[in-house]
Structures are given as C-alpha cells and as structure tokens.
Amino acid sequence: MRFPDFRPALLVVLALAGAPPALAGAESVRNDIVSGLRERFPALAPADLAAGSAAFDPLRGAEAERNKPAPGAAEAIEAGRRIWTRKFPDRRSLAGCFPNGGRRIAATYPQYDARLKRVVTLETAINQCLKTHGQALLEAGDPDTMGVVLAYLRSLSEGQKLAVRVTSAQAEQRFEEGRRLYTTRMGQQNYACASCHLQHAGRYFGDVAIPAAVGSGAQWPFLRDGRAVTLQMRIRECLERMGAAPYPAGSDELAHLEYFLTYLSNGIPIRPNAWRPR
C-alpha cells in the first residue's frame, strides 16, 4: 500500500526548512497536525495512528493481530508489578506514592510541575518516589527495570484516553521546547524527527511504513523481542539512527519531547504493551 505525497499545508513542519515558527500555543499546534493528517489519510482516525507502522500497512497490521497478546508482555507486566509492589524498609512501596496505587493515572503524564519548574514524566515521578524513600533509582533507559515498571503501570490505565494538560505560560514553553527539538535537523543525516514522522508519515522507508507523530504517545511501552521499550528509549534509538548523539536517558530534553508527542495524542486511548518487530 502506498499513500499520497506529503502536502506542505501541514503548518507545523514549516520549521523544517529554517527557523521554527513563533509560539502558536499547544492546542493550535496539535489541531494543525491532526487536521493535516486527517486531510492526507481520511480513512484513518487519530486513534488508528497509535498502531504505528501498522496503521498504514495492512500486512504489518495483520502481523500485529497475530501477535496479540505480545510475546513477553505478561512476563514484563508481572516483573513490573513485583517492583511496583515491593516493600521498602519503611514498609512503603512505589504503589504508595501514587493515587489509587497508580491506577488510571498514566493518562495525565507528562505534566508540568510548577513547584519543580520542570516537566515530570512517569520515569521522573517513579524515581522521585524512590529517592524520597532512600531507594536506588531506576535507570530510565533500562527495559528490564524502568521498562517493565512502566509496562505494568501503564497497563493499569489501558483504554483511558490521554489527557495531558498545557495550562500555563511555563508549560507552553516546555511544550514549545519539545516541538523545537522535534523539528530541528541534527546529526550526520541532517534529519529532524519531524522529517520522517510528520513530513513523510505513511510513506515507506525500505519495506516499513513510517509511523505518524500523532499516536506515538499512546502505544508504549511496546514489546520487542520480549523487552519493554518506552517512548523515551525509542526516541534515543531514532536519534542514533539519524547519526545524532542521543539525549541522556531521563533528561529534560527527552521529557520535553515526550510532553510534545503525548499532547499530540490527547484523546487517544492508552494501548500499552503491543508487539513491535525489530
């Protein structure tokens, strides 16, 4: 299956040719991107885009259906549950740091914390809890610790629609920083993230359809070879493929990128722990 060429009416990717446009506001940016994708792919709803490449490729979609539930998903979720409920020496646990033990909270992350003056992702919040209770922090880039914890935690919000908020000038600045990073060319290939996932979404790179930016905040972690890969881990992999030095795991840069991408996916139900090939 092939789709029409990119149409330059998609306003947000104007930044690819030069300096980024002036701050337009998070909701205006999201509406422009979603409207542009709807115009290019009228048969696809925004929620369909959470399937990644499979949204554009029926063969990949059929393969994904055959891999439901994802191989290794149950094991990853159980490993995460054990870490999540493990008692600290003070008899508290990660579950005790979050409302309702973490159920139905993932849809509101990332969020801007005015007290900390930074974007707090689920990774950040988990490590804040561990630090408060004198526990070793989890490595944000490790699929076998942070990855499985997030596989479990986001499974507690499966089906809940993303509802990330950008409600202050400070939050808008972080969203805009995520958008700027997403649309800035970098690395040996001189690509931006948006070069593929906005400008060429739905086209093929080799035999793989390029996923759209919209929807990427909904279906993670995904399971690849039985390992839980988070959105931030995937962003770091993409940067390496672009020939760019990836931002450090757990960095503010990755938090801002995740903030931007997840806001684009607002209203799409969380569908974690799906299968993805290598």
Helices and strands as residue ranges (DSSP letters): G 11-17, H 26-40, G 46-55, H 58-66, H 73-85, G 94-97, G 99-102, G 106-108, E 111-113, E 118-120, H 122-132, I 143-147, H 148-155, H 169-183, H 193-197, E 204-205, E 208-209, E 222-224, E 227-229, H 231-241, H 252-264
